[in-house]
Amino acid sequence: MKRLILSCLLIFSLNIQKGEACTNLLITKGASQNGSCMVSYSADSHTRYGVLVHYPAQKYPKGTMMKIYEWGKGRYLGEIPQAEQTYNVIGNMNEYQVVIGETTWGGLESQLDPDAILDYGSLMYIALQRAKTAREAIKVITDLVAEYGYASSGESISIADPNEVWFVEIIGKVPRKVEGINRNKGALWVAVRLPDGTVSGHANQARITTFPLNDPENCLYAPDLISQAREQGLFKGEDKDFSFAETYGPAGGETVRGCDARVWSFFNRFALEDMSKYLDYAMGKNMSNRMPLYFKVKTKLSVKDVADMMRDHYEGTPMDMTQDIGAGGNVLPYRWRPMSYEVDGKKYINERAIATQQTGFWFVGECRSWMPKAIGGIFWFGVDDAGTSPLTPVYTSSKSISSHYALGNGSMIKYSETSMFWMANRIAQFAYLRYNHIGAEVRSIIDKHENTMFAEVAETDKRAKEMLTRNSGNSGSVGDFLTNFSVVKANDLFEMWKNLDRYLLVKFIDGNTKKQNQDGSFVNNGFSPDIPPAPEFPGYSERWKKAVKAESGSRLTL
């Protein structure tokens, strides 16, 4: 078992180095303010370019084949039969309001199938094109891997629709080749439906431990899940005591601190239960004090609550990254990679919060059961670090997307002046220099923008419903109307961010802060409209000044 745990930690470590480190938050209908199901997701990778994909609904001739390329890498894996009918997909959400997110945790090296065709990313987008409900999406994914193999390591997958939220964990089977053919193709998986009124989350660590064995309404799992573990010698107890996470994704203190601690921070803010009793676990000190999979909420969450949780840096907790000298002179809640380092032969770690610099894209998917299908799904989408990037609303009935977010407009190695990803990165990079000043201003602008969008979406919902009524339920013109709204708002946001980039440079150049009038315009010196008075010099935090004093001794004394 020790060897297996080491293998797991090795795979986890490799995944972190490759940048596969994401966060999902799951919110059931009874835990949200408006009765929607929500899933949030940050696709965190040092190599992932942030774009909004669009797969239009299509019909294909019988016998059409679909080529599979590994998500995020472009490696060709093989091909499978295409569905004769696919559904409209905007990002990670489809026209039926099915939304899917994931986080990678790696798991046992023994479970990797080098000849499988379907990786986790491809499975997500295939399921979105083929499923009308969360349960259907689970079936699409598990049926496909049973036939074509699972080409990834361990994953946690969030799947929701307007009525249900499911937490799925999956890993491959041990390959058993006979005459060159794998006779043990497929995956080992378990899916738990979250009770209404609860929230959950996952962040690169397997979280499903024991689960109900005879409750198909609320729990589904691979029929050979436990028997395979027995055959491998990974489990010997009674079936009721089988833990998926402890068997296939065991974790140590360092893994918990870098992963499950993010989920703890979410629970700490919104769970009804006092989460301080799990702090020793979140800090990686007490592995026996593991958190439950989900909690009831003390207050119901809005979309804004979820979005702002995705911007969390452990503020107000013992892991708050602004509370040590690593935050520098401008209270920066980030630490650059690597995540660990050594001093005098002893190993130390940097915190890994939900909000992180290497995010490619992120979203909050809002599934609204009380709305007509054409109006109900809203995909709140952003690119780059959630801490400094705004969300734009995209209705999932949209027939097109903004070119500023589209695939092909720039890449991680090709700058584009019309790409929202690059524009968001320009602002983030500048904000990192003086986060307590520039970052704070960016956040205030984000808050104002998003609150405006919530009001505009409510008005757009109303107008779209009136159009449906006038058109006797025909959604054609409504789709055009919502597409136009989604594209225009995304385009407007790009222009806003482009202007913000210029404004921030003018205001905060050279470590100074220009003075402003009440209307936001810059003050001039009273003689020329183009020359400012002396700017403000905000300087550094008190903690930083004291640290510099201690380090420099008497050298800087006047």
N, C-alpha and C positions, 0 to 999 in steps of 0.2 A: 504493500500500500504506500510506503514511503516513496518508492520509485515512481508510482503513479501520480502522487501529489507533486513531486518535483517536475514530472512531465507536464502536468497541468500548469504549474506556475511558469514553466519555460514557454509554453504556448501563449499564456497570457502576456508574458513579457514581450514576446515577439509581436503580438498584436498591438501592444501599446507603442512599440518602436515604429511600427508601420503606420500608426496614427488611427487605428480602428478603435476609437474610444469615444463613445456617444452616450447620450442621456435621453431617456423617455419618461414622461409623466403620464399617468392614466387616470382619468376622472370619469366616474359613472354619472348617470342622469341625476340621481338623488344627491350627488355631491356638488353639482353645478348650480349656479344661481338661476339660470334660465331653463334648466332641464335638458341641456344638451349633453351628449357624451363627447369627451375630448381626449385627444392624444397629442402630446407634444414630442418633438424629436429634434435633436441637434446632431447633424452628420459631421462629426469631428474628425478631421484628418489633415495632416500637414501636406497632403498631395491632392485633396479633393477640391475641385473648382465648383463654386456655388451657382447652379442654374436651376431653373424651373422647367422640368420636362413636361411635355404634352403628348399623350398618345390618343389621337382621335378615335372615336368608335368606328369600327370597320367590319365589313363582311369579307370573308375569304373563301375561295373555292375549296371544296373538300379535297384533302390531300396536300394542301399547302404546308410547307415545312417552315419552322421558325428557327433561325440560327441563334445560339446562345453564346454571349460574350460575358465573361466574368465582370460583374459590376465594379467600377472604379479602377479596373486594370486593363480592360479591353482584350483579355486573353480568350481566344476562341475555345469553347468547350465541347461543342457538338450541336445537334439540332433535334427538335421535337416537333410533333404535329401541331400546327397552329389551330386555334379555335375557329370555328366557322363564323362566330359573332364575338366581337370584343366591345368593351364599354369605354366611354370617354374617361380619360385619366388626366388629372391635373396634379403634377407633383406626386405625392404619395396618397392621393385621395381620388375616388372615382365618382361618377355621376350618381351612384346609388348611396353615396355618403359612407362608403367603406374607406377607412383610413388605416394605414400600416406604418409602423416605425420599428426600429431594431437597435440593439446594442450587442457587440461581440464580446464574448468572454473566453473563447478558446477551448478550454477543457482538455480532456485526455488525448494525448497524441495518437493513441491506439485507434481512435475512432475516425481518423482521416481516410477518405477514399480518393485516391489520386486519379481514378478513372471515371468518377461521377460527372454528370453533365450539368446539373443545376446548382448554382451557388445561391446564397441567401438573397442577394440583391435581385437577381433575375427572378427568383421565386416571388418576391414581394410585388414586383411590377406585373408579372404574369397573373398573379392572383387578383390584383386590382383590375386587370382587363377582363377577368372572367367571373368575378364573384359579385353577387348582389347583397350579400350579408357577411357578417364576420364569420359565422359558422361555415358558410360556403367557402370563404377564403381559406379557412383552416383545412377543409377537405381538399381544395385545389392543391394546396402546398403539400399536404401529406400524401395524397394520391400520386402526385408527380414524382416526389422523391422515392416513393416505393418502386416506381417503374424505371426511373432514370438515374437514381442515385443522388446523394447529397454531397456537393463539392466544397462545402465550407466546414469550419470548425463550429464550436458551440455558440449559439445565438439565443438571446431573448427577443421575442417579437411581440409588439403591441398591435392588436387588431380590434377595431371598434366599428360599429355602425350606429344608426340613430337610437338603438335600443339596448345594445349590449357592448360590454368591454371585456376583451379576453387577453389573458397573459399566457403566452406560449413560450416554451423552451424546447430547443431541438439540438441534437448532435448526431453525427453519422454513426453507422454501425461499423464494427471491425470487419474489414474486407476478408473474405475467405475465397481464395481463387482456386478453381478446379479447372485444369486444362486452359488456364489463362482467362477464365470467365469468373467474375465475382458472383458467388452464389449467396452472398449475404448483403445484397444491395438494399439501400433505403436509409431510414433515419429512426432514431429513438426520440420520442417527443411526448410532451404532456401539455395540455391546455386547460387553464383554469378561468372560469367566468367570475369576474369580480362581483361581489354582492352589491346591490344598489345602495348608494349612500357612502361608498368607500372610494378611496384613492390608492394608487400604488405607483411604483416606479421601478426602473432598472437602469443600471449604469455599469455595463461591462463586468457583471458578476452574476452567475446563476443564482436565482432566488427561490425557486419552487422546491420546497423540501418534501414533506409527506403530503399526500393529496387523497381525496375520497376515491375509492376504487369502484363504487357502485352508484354513481350519481351522474349519468350521462347528460343530464340537463345542465350541469354546472362544471363537469370535469370530463375531458376526453384525453385518451392517451394511446400510444402505440400498443397493440395487443401483446407484443413480445418485449416490451420495455423492461420488465423485471426479470424475465427469463434470460434475456441476453446478459444482464448484469450478473446473474448467477453463473452462467456459462463461463464468463470471463473471470470469475472469482472475485468480483467487486462487491458482491452482496450475499449475505448468508442468513439474514433474519427472516421474520415473517413479512408477508407482502405489505401489511398495513404499516410497517415501520420503514418501508423503502423511501429514501430521500433522493430525488433526482439531482438536486444541487450537490449534495455531499458525495454522491456516487460519481457523477460525470463532470462536475465543475468545482471541486474542492478549493477552498480559498484560505490563505493565511492572512496575518495581520496587515502586511503591506498592501495586499490586494484589496482588503476591506477599506483601508484608509484611502486608497486612491479611487475606489469605485463605489461601494455601498454607502460610504459616508455621504455621497451626493444625494442618495435617496433619503438617508436620515435627515439631511438638511431640509428636504421637502416636507417630510413628515413632521419635523420639528416646528415648522411654520403653520401647518394646517391640520395635523392629526388631533383628534379629540384626546387621545391618551398622552400623558406626560412622557415626552421622548427623552428626557434627561436620564431615565433609567437605562437607556440603550446607548448612552454616550460612550461608555467604555468599549462597547462593541465597535461603534463608528470610528473610534480612534485607533482601532486595530489592537486593542489590549486584551479583550475578553471574547474569544470566539464562541464560547458557550452561551453567550447572551444575545443570540441572533434575533434580529427583528422579524416580526410576522410579515407575511406577504403584502397585506393591505391593512388599512385603518379606516375607521369612520372619521368624518371631518368635524371640526369644532365650528367651522364657518364655511358656507358654500362658496365655491370659487367661480369667478368670472373669467372670461377670456384674458382680460388684462392681468388678473392674478396669476394665471398660468404663464403668460408671456413674461411677466416680471420674475417669476420663479426661475425661468430659464436664464435669467440674467443674474442669478445668485452667485455670490463669491464667499459664501459662509458668513455674511455680515451678522454680527451679534452673537456668534457662536465661538467656542474655544478655537475653532480652525480659521477664524477671520484673518484673511491674509493682509489686511491693512494694519494689523496690530503688532507687527514686528519690523525690525529694521530692513528686512527684505523688501518692504514696500517703497523704499527709497525716500526721497525728500518730498514727493508729491503723492504719497498714499496710494500707490499702485496695487490693485488687488489681483495681480498676475505674477506668475513666475515662469520664466522661459525654460525650455527643456534643456537637459534631461530632467526627469522628475526626482532623481535622487543624486546625491553627491557625497563625497568623503572629505572629512577634515580631521587631520591627525589620526588617520587610520580608522575613524568611526564613521558609520554610514548615517546620513540624514535624508529626509524627504522634503519635497515641496508639496504643498497641498494641490489637489486637482479638483477645482470647483465645477459646478454645472456650466457656468459661462467660461469660455476658454477662447484663446486667440486663434486656434487652428480650426474653427468651425468653417465648413464649406457652405452649408445652408442649414436653416432650421425652420420649424413651423409649429403652429397650433392648428390641428384639424378639428373643426367644430361641426358635429353631426346633430341636426335639429329635427327630431321626429315629428314635431307639430307643423312643420312647413311642407308644402308640396315638394315633390322630388326635384323639380327644376330649380327650386330656390334654396332648398335646405342646406346643402353642403357649402361651407365656406372654408377655404384653405388660406389661413393667415400665414404668409410666407416672408422669410427674410434670408439674407445672405451674409456670410461672415459672422464674426463674434456677436452674439446676441446682446452683449452689454452695450454695444455702440451701434447696433443696426436696428432699423424700424421694420415693422411688419406691414405688408400690404394685403388687402383682402382680395381673394380670387374665388369667384363662385365656381363650383366644380361642374356646372353645366356649360362653362365657357367653351367657345369653339376655337379660340386662339389665345395667345398670351403676348405680353409685352416683349418687344425685341431686346429690351435692356436686361432681361432675365433669361433669354433663350440660349439653348445649347448652340455652340458654334460662335458665339459672340465673345471672343477671347478665350484664354485658357490659363492654366497655372504658369505657363511659360510664355504666354503671349498677352501683353497688356492691350486692353481695348478702352478707348475713351468713352465708349457708349455702353459699357458693361456696369451694371449695378454692383456686381461683386467687387470690381476694382475700385469703384467709387466708394463703397462702404469700407474697403480696406484703407483707402487714403485717409479717411476720417479717423478710423480706428488707430492707425499708426501714429497720427498726430496726437490723438487723445492720450495714448500711452505715455507720451512725454510729460504731460502734466495732468494726470487723471483727475485730481481733486478740483481742477479748474475747467479744463477743456472737456474731460469726460462728463463732469456734472452738467455742463451746458448742453452737451449732446443729449444726455438723458432727459433733460427738461424739454428739449425739442421733440424727442421721441414720444414722450408722454402726451404732449399737446397734439401731435399728429395722430397718434393711435386713438385718443379720445374723440377726436374729430371723425375718424374713420368709423368708430362704433356708432356714432350718431348718423352718419351718412349711410351706413349699411342698414340701419333700422328704417330709414326713409326709403331706401332702395327696395328693401323687402316689401314694404307697403305698396309701392308703385307696381312692383312685379306681380304681387297677388291681385291687384286690381286689373292688370293686363290679362292675367289668366282667367279671371271671372268674365271679362268682356269677350274673351276669345273662346269661351266655353271649354276651358281646360287645355286648349292647344298651346303647347309650350314653344313653338317655333320662334315667334317674335320675342317672347320672354328671354329665350336663350340669347338672341342677338342683343337685347337690351342689357342683360347681365354681363355678356362678353364685353360690350363697349364700356360698361362701368368698370370692370376689372382691369381692362387694358389701360384706360384713361388714368385711373388712380395709380397704377404702377408707373406709368410714364410721368405723371405729375410728381410722384415721389422721387424718381430719378432726377428730375430737374431741381427739386427742392434740395436734394443731397449734393448736387453739383454746385449750387449756389452756397450751400452751407460750407462746403470745402473751401471756397474762396473767402467767405466771411471769417471762418475760423483762422485762416492764415493771416488775414489782415489784423484781426483783433489780438491774436496771441503770439505774434512774431517775436523772435529773439528772447523768449522767456518773460516778456512783459505782458501787460494787459491794457489795451487802450480804453480810455474813458468813453462812456456813451451817454447820449441824451435819453430822456424818458421813453422816447419812441423807438429807441434802438439804434439810431444813427450815431455816428462817431462825432465826438466833440472836436472842434478845431481850436486853434490858438487865439481866435478873435481877430486875427489879421488876414489870414489866408484860409480859404475853404479846404486847401489840400495839405495843411500842416497841422498836426495834432499838438496839444500841449504835452508836457512830460507825462509818460504813461505811469501806471501803477506797477510797483515791483512787489509781487506777492511773496516771493521768497520760498522758503522750505518749511516743512513741518517741524514742530518743536522736538519730536523724537529724533529726527534726522540731525538737527543742529546739535543736540546733546551728544549724539553718536560721533559726529565729526569732531567735536570738542574733545571727547574722550580719546579718540584715535590719534589726534594731532598733538595732544599734550599742550605745551606752551608755545608751539611754533606759530599759531594763529592769534596769540594774545596780543592786544594792542598795548 
